[in-house]
Amino acid sequence: MKSVVLPGGRQVPALGLGTWKMGEDGGRRAAEIAALQRGIDLGMTLIDTAEMYGEGGAEVVVGEAIQGRRDRVFIVSKVYPHNATRRGTIAACERSLKRLGIETIDLYLLHWRGSVPLAETLDAFVELERTGKIGSFGVSNFDTSDMQEAWDLPGGQEIATNQILYNLTRRSVEHDLLPWCRNHRVPVMAYSPMEQGRLVRDQKLLNRDATPAQIALAWLLTMEGIIAIPKSSGVRHVEENRVAADLVLTIAELSLIDRAFPRSKARKPLEML
Ligand code: NAP
């Protein structure tokens, strides 16, 4: 499995598992746990969750799925912006730890930027790291100017990732946000890598011996420093997505894809889902 080394030295797989919409319906719980466990067993050992998903329900599902597998997984969770004050961040992290049933969240992110001053959230992150409740921290949905602003604050240069909307139909980030992250050695986590499932039905991706989902993921994984976190609550889809990490796209295929999904000419503000 291709991997990415995070600032701080932890090596994580470039293909992980998302959990948005999990933990919302008790009837789907067994299938969600089975999907996550299959993914872990196939090497997709980075799991992305958040206190927002299922209002804590997704973290509970993740907690169950990783029982007996904790040592193999790298857990990413996120604090709501409205909880991201100094005290609020620490309290939210403690609630997440309890739901996940673990001692340390490996990477803890600010879900998106809200009205709490960034310096306060970073201060809380540094404190959580010092006390061992998180292993590292980062941000999500930060555009280039947000990244620069955070970088210039105390603790800002410890930011270990920016998790952003990035897929074949959302390439505006290639104008300056991806170069900024590359220049500052901040790995990017691409969320909604299949555009929430819309790309898996895209006729333009039906031109070779792989499924559209696999091509959309493989395209992201051709880039250095990019981690893709597709979500699937079914074992079959997880198995299909895992193949993407071993798929090598040729230069000819990459240029066909590039023509079918061109980058916007003008830079747009960072989009969010
Ligand atoms: P996504 O991963 O692009 O797409 C998920 C959808 O694709 C689901 O409906 C899933 O259905 C379907 N799917 C997955 N594999 C498939 C396959 N092989 N064939 C056909 N359909 C397939 O969208 P996402 O869930 O929005 O993004 C992924 C993760 O990123 C989230 O779960 C979350 O962890 C994170 N995220 C973060 C933010 C943020 O603000 N930081 C925002 C959005 C997402 P099944 O479940 O039925 O397989």
Residues whose N, C-alpha, C, O or C-beta is under 5 A from the ligand:
A	BS01	NAP	G18 T19 W20 D48 T49 H111 S140 Q163 Y191 S192 P193 M194 E195 Q196 G197 V200 A213 I229 P230 K231 S232 S233 G234 H237 E240 N241 L273
